[in-house]
């Protein structure tokens, strides 16, 4: 059992701080929402005020409407709301993603949102924060999910591309329009042109305008010859499968980039022709490292294999609160991909 806190509770609208009267990543409309990042399952429409980082503000204004009221918070800046200190710290998940630290009368709670400890070129460096209570995702909280280094996965993608090039095929990497796409794009050597679907390119433009340093990309259109596109790597959301857009390319071959591709059964089940296990979430080892080293006594579990991870942690003496998941751990579909197809 978890030791209950007066500082944080879980309601039908999501994580709630009653002292400050604010919510963190609420899944129903509220007056004031602190947003960890711009993915659609964390940043919903309908809130009166959104507090977030600059890159996240740019993304949610693009996705939800320029009319929404945002307050931009700098890294480490202290916001005092009714005596509670809030600060945003890098989560390493996607550009602009943050963990939210809450402190009140010596009690420290960290809400990770979604996070990744392996550093990449666009998402920022994850910051380990000491706390009494850690609220963590459990998207890949099973021992079978252990990532290979990003450098190795990118090499696999480049080898796949070279093979396709040799046989006159167009290489299409399927990934989230926000986060995964930019990570892949920035990892591709400059000498290889990168073409994009409009959903990815529009997101690139927003992030560039908000300050993200991202290499040059070219939106697929009639201004580029099919043979020119075939010479590069195309990055697109998975929604393009079986559409006229992908059929307009010259002999396209597709590959999913997702942590779920770590399992052969998922690679066989997905509609792409191959898959690369590249995730923007912590794997089993990284998750345990965070839990072991943050000094937390209380662990709150969200988003994923919460039941399985609770069973693993229980003998270790932590006080555990199992909030539950937005998706069932028994689902064969891919919540990483579905998240962005709204």
MOSULHU-V155580 format. One record per residue. RES is the residue in three letters. PSI is psi in degrees with one decimal (* if undefined). D_CENTER is the distance of its C-alpha to the mean C-alpha in Angstrom with 1 decimal. Layout:
res=(RES | RES)
psi=(PSI | PSI)
d_center=(D_CENTER | D_CENTER)
//
This chain:
res=(UNK | UNK | UNK | UNK | UNK | UNK | UNK | UNK | UNK | UNK | UNK | UNK | UNK | UNK | UNK | UNK | UNK | UNK | UNK | UNK | UNK | UNK | UNK | UNK | UNK | UNK | UNK | UNK | UNK | UNK | UNK | UNK | UNK | UNK | UNK | UNK | UNK | UNK | UNK | UNK | UNK | UNK | UNK | UNK | UNK | UNK | UNK | UNK | UNK | UNK | UNK | UNK | UNK | UNK | UNK | UNK | UNK | UNK | UNK | UNK | UNK | UNK | UNK | UNK | UNK | UNK | UNK | UNK | UNK | UNK | UNK | UNK | UNK | UNK | UNK | UNK | UNK | UNK | UNK | UNK | UNK | UNK | UNK | UNK | UNK | UNK | UNK | UNK | UNK | UNK | UNK | UNK | UNK | UNK | UNK | UNK | UNK | UNK | UNK | UNK | UNK | UNK | UNK | UNK | UNK | UNK | UNK | UNK | UNK | UNK | UNK | UNK | UNK | UNK | UNK | UNK | UNK | UNK | UNK | UNK | UNK | UNK | UNK | UNK | UNK | UNK | UNK | UNK | UNK | UNK | UNK | UNK | UNK | UNK | UNK | UNK | UNK | UNK | UNK | UNK | UNK | UNK | UNK | UNK | UNK | UNK | UNK | UNK | UNK | UNK | UNK | UNK | UNK | UNK | UNK | UNK | UNK | UNK | UNK | UNK | UNK | UNK | UNK | UNK | UNK | UNK | UNK | UNK | UNK | UNK | UNK | UNK | UNK | UNK | UNK | UNK | UNK | UNK | UNK | UNK | UNK | UNK | UNK | UNK | UNK | UNK | UNK | UNK | UNK | UNK | UNK | UNK | UNK | UNK | UNK | UNK | UNK | UNK | UNK | UNK | UNK | UNK | UNK | UNK | UNK | UNK | UNK | UNK | UNK | UNK | UNK | UNK | UNK | UNK | UNK | UNK | UNK | UNK | UNK | UNK | UNK | UNK | UNK | UNK | UNK | UNK | UNK | UNK | UNK | UNK | UNK | UNK | UNK | UNK | UNK | UNK | UNK | UNK | UNK | UNK | UNK | UNK | UNK | UNK | UNK | UNK | UNK | UNK | UNK | UNK | UNK | UNK | UNK | UNK | UNK | UNK | UNK | UNK | UNK | UNK | UNK | UNK | UNK | UNK | UNK | UNK | UNK | UNK | UNK | UNK | UNK | UNK | UNK | UNK | UNK | UNK | UNK | UNK | UNK | UNK | UNK | UNK | UNK | UNK | UNK | UNK | UNK | UNK | UNK | UNK | UNK | UNK | UNK | UNK | UNK | UNK | UNK | UNK | UNK | UNK | UNK | UNK | UNK | UNK | UNK | UNK | UNK | UNK | UNK | UNK | UNK | UNK | UNK | UNK | UNK | UNK | UNK | UNK | UNK | UNK | UNK | UNK | UNK | UNK | UNK | UNK | UNK | UNK | UNK | UNK | UNK | UNK | UNK | UNK | UNK | UNK | UNK | UNK | UNK | UNK | UNK | UNK)
psi=(150.0 | 147.0 | 118.7 | 145.5 | 140.1 | -13.6 | -31.2 | 137.8 | 171.9 | 126.9 | -178.2 | -9.0 | -7.2 | -162.6 | 131.8 | 134.1 | 102.1 | -29.3 | -44.4 | -9.9 | 50.5 | 155.8 | 155.2 | 119.5 | 49.2 | 148.5 | 14.9 | 157.1 | 136.1 | 172.6 | -49.6 | 122.5 | 128.9 | 123.9 | 126.0 | -36.4 | 175.6 | 2.2 | 149.9 | -19.7 | -0.2 | -28.6 | 94.8 | 161.7 | 161.4 | -11.6 | 151.9 | -41.6 | 140.6 | 125.5 | 126.1 | 178.5 | 169.7 | -45.8 | -38.9 | -39.5 | -42.9 | -42.5 | -46.2 | -28.4 | -37.3 | -41.9 | -38.7 | -18.0 | 138.0 | -13.8 | -15.3 | 149.4 | 114.4 | 147.3 | 119.0 | 132.2 | 129.3 | 157.9 | 126.6 | -6.7 | 135.1 | 122.7 | 124.9 | 113.8 | 109.1 | 38.1 | -8.5 | 131.0 | 125.1 | 141.7 | 152.2 | 135.5 | 147.1 | 135.0 | -16.1 | 11.2 | -60.0 | 173.2 | 128.4 | -5.0 | 142.3 | 150.5 | 150.9 | 122.1 | 130.9 | 134.5 | 132.8 | 118.1 | 42.8 | -10.3 | 130.2 | 127.3 | 136.2 | 125.1 | 112.6 | -21.8 | -134.8 | 144.8 | 162.4 | 133.2 | -18.5 | 127.6 | 141.2 | -170.0 | -4.1 | -19.0 | -3.9 | 164.4 | 122.6 | 139.5 | 119.0 | 127.3 | 126.3 | 139.0 | 168.9 | -35.1 | 129.4 | 126.2 | 112.6 | 146.3 | 160.3 | 34.2 | -40.3 | 41.8 | 55.5 | 146.1 | -21.5 | -15.9 | 96.0 | 112.2 | 146.4 | 155.8 | 144.5 | -41.0 | -39.1 | -41.4 | -40.9 | -38.9 | -39.9 | -41.4 | -43.0 | -38.0 | -40.9 | -43.4 | -45.0 | -37.9 | -45.5 | -41.0 | -41.9 | -34.6 | 17.6 | 35.3 | 152.5 | 128.1 | 120.9 | 114.6 | 125.4 | 122.8 | 170.2 | 143.1 | -30.7 | 117.9 | -76.8 | -41.9 | -46.9 | -36.1 | -44.1 | -46.2 | -46.9 | -18.0 | -10.9 | 130.0 | 145.4 | -28.8 | -13.1 | 118.4 | 144.3 | 121.4 | 154.2 | 153.4 | 156.5 | -38.4 | -38.6 | -44.7 | -39.1 | -38.7 | -40.7 | -44.7 | -43.6 | -45.8 | -39.1 | -46.3 | -27.7 | -0.7 | -0.7 | 129.5 | 103.4 | 135.7 | 164.7 | 139.4 | 163.0 | 122.5 | 130.2 | 126.6 | 176.8 | -11.9 | -15.0 | 134.8 | 149.9 | -37.6 | -32.6 | -42.6 | -37.4 | -25.1 | -11.8 | -167.3 | 131.2 | 134.3 | 128.0 | 158.1 | 158.3 | -17.0 | -14.0 | -14.1 | 135.7 | 34.5 | 161.0 | -30.0 | -51.1 | -29.2 | -15.4 | -14.1 | 159.8 | 108.2 | 59.5 | 140.2 | 137.3 | 153.4 | 131.0 | 139.8 | 106.9 | 148.0 | -28.1 | -17.0 | -1.6 | -23.2 | 131.8 | -34.7 | -32.9 | -36.3 | -38.4 | -31.6 | -28.7 | 158.0 | -15.3 | 165.5 | -21.1 | 179.9 | 150.5 | 129.2 | 80.0 | 114.8 | 150.4 | 15.6 | 159.1 | 144.3 | -173.1 | -48.3 | -42.6 | -39.6 | -47.9 | -34.7 | -42.1 | -48.2 | -41.5 | -27.9 | -3.5 | -5.8 | 14.5 | 142.3 | -32.3 | 130.0 | 119.2 | 134.1 | 133.0 | 163.8 | 72.4 | -134.0 | 61.3 | -41.5 | -44.0 | -42.4 | -31.5 | -42.4 | -36.3 | -40.8 | -29.0 | -45.1 | -10.4 | -4.4 | 4.0 | 153.2 | 118.2 | 134.5 | 117.2 | 101.4 | -31.4 | -175.0 | 156.2 | -12.6 | 156.1 | 136.6 | -10.0 | -3.2 | 141.0 | -13.3 | 178.2 | 100.6 | -25.0 | -42.3 | -44.9 | -32.1 | -35.6 | -1.6 | 58.1 | *)
d_center=(29.1 | 27.1 | 29.1 | 28.5 | 27.5 | 29.0 | 26.1 | 23.3 | 23.6 | 21.8 | 23.2 | 23.0 | 20.9 | 18.4 | 18.5 | 21.6 | 23.6 | 27.1 | 28.7 | 26.7 | 26.3 | 22.5 | 19.5 | 15.9 | 13.4 | 16.4 | 16.5 | 20.0 | 21.5 | 22.6 | 24.5 | 22.2 | 18.4 | 16.4 | 12.8 | 10.0 | 7.7 | 8.4 | 6.7 | 10.0 | 9.9 | 9.7 | 11.8 | 14.8 | 18.1 | 21.3 | 20.9 | 23.7 | 22.0 | 18.4 | 18.0 | 15.1 | 14.7 | 16.3 | 13.5 | 11.8 | 15.4 | 15.9 | 13.0 | 14.1 | 17.7 | 17.1 | 15.5 | 17.6 | 20.7 | 22.2 | 24.4 | 21.9 | 22.8 | 20.4 | 21.2 | 19.5 | 19.2 | 19.6 | 18.2 | 20.6 | 22.5 | 24.2 | 24.4 | 27.3 | 27.2 | 30.3 | 30.5 | 27.0 | 25.2 | 21.5 | 19.6 | 16.1 | 15.0 | 12.4 | 9.4 | 8.5 | 4.7 | 5.2 | 8.7 | 10.1 | 7.7 | 10.4 | 12.1 | 15.2 | 18.5 | 21.4 | 25.0 | 28.2 | 31.6 | 30.3 | 27.6 | 24.1 | 20.9 | 17.4 | 14.5 | 11.3 | 8.9 | 5.8 | 6.9 | 8.3 | 12.0 | 12.8 | 13.2 | 12.7 | 14.3 | 12.0 | 9.3 | 12.2 | 13.7 | 12.7 | 15.7 | 17.4 | 19.1 | 22.2 | 22.6 | 24.6 | 21.9 | 18.3 | 16.0 | 13.4 | 11.0 | 12.7 | 10.6 | 12.5 | 15.4 | 18.2 | 20.2 | 19.9 | 16.3 | 17.0 | 15.4 | 17.7 | 17.3 | 15.3 | 18.7 | 20.1 | 17.6 | 18.0 | 21.7 | 21.6 | 20.1 | 22.8 | 25.5 | 24.5 | 24.8 | 28.2 | 29.4 | 28.6 | 30.3 | 33.3 | 33.8 | 33.2 | 29.8 | 26.9 | 23.6 | 20.6 | 17.1 | 15.0 | 11.3 | 8.8 | 10.7 | 8.1 | 6.2 | 7.6 | 10.9 | 11.5 | 10.9 | 13.4 | 15.6 | 16.1 | 17.0 | 19.7 | 23.1 | 24.7 | 27.6 | 25.6 | 25.0 | 21.6 | 21.9 | 19.4 | 19.4 | 19.8 | 16.5 | 14.9 | 17.8 | 17.8 | 14.2 | 15.5 | 18.5 | 16.9 | 14.9 | 18.1 | 20.2 | 18.2 | 18.8 | 16.3 | 18.5 | 17.6 | 20.2 | 22.3 | 21.3 | 23.6 | 23.0 | 24.8 | 28.0 | 31.7 | 32.3 | 31.1 | 33.2 | 31.7 | 33.0 | 31.2 | 27.8 | 28.7 | 29.2 | 25.5 | 22.0 | 20.6 | 16.8 | 16.3 | 14.3 | 15.7 | 17.8 | 20.3 | 21.7 | 25.3 | 25.6 | 28.2 | 25.6 | 25.0 | 28.6 | 29.6 | 28.5 | 31.0 | 30.6 | 26.8 | 25.1 | 21.5 | 18.9 | 15.5 | 12.8 | 10.9 | 11.2 | 13.6 | 15.9 | 17.0 | 19.5 | 22.4 | 22.8 | 19.4 | 20.3 | 23.6 | 22.3 | 19.9 | 21.6 | 20.8 | 23.5 | 21.5 | 18.1 | 16.4 | 14.4 | 11.5 | 8.3 | 5.3 | 6.5 | 10.1 | 12.9 | 16.2 | 17.9 | 15.3 | 14.8 | 18.6 | 19.1 | 17.2 | 19.2 | 22.4 | 22.2 | 21.1 | 24.5 | 23.3 | 25.9 | 23.9 | 20.7 | 19.0 | 16.8 | 14.3 | 12.0 | 13.3 | 16.5 | 17.9 | 21.5 | 21.4 | 19.9 | 22.4 | 25.2 | 24.2 | 24.1 | 27.1 | 29.8 | 28.4 | 29.6 | 26.5 | 26.7 | 24.0 | 22.8 | 21.1 | 19.4 | 18.4 | 15.6 | 14.5 | 15.3 | 18.1 | 17.9 | 20.7 | 19.2 | 19.5 | 17.1 | 13.5 | 11.1 | 8.2 | 10.6 | 12.2 | 9.5 | 10.0 | 13.7 | 15.0)
//
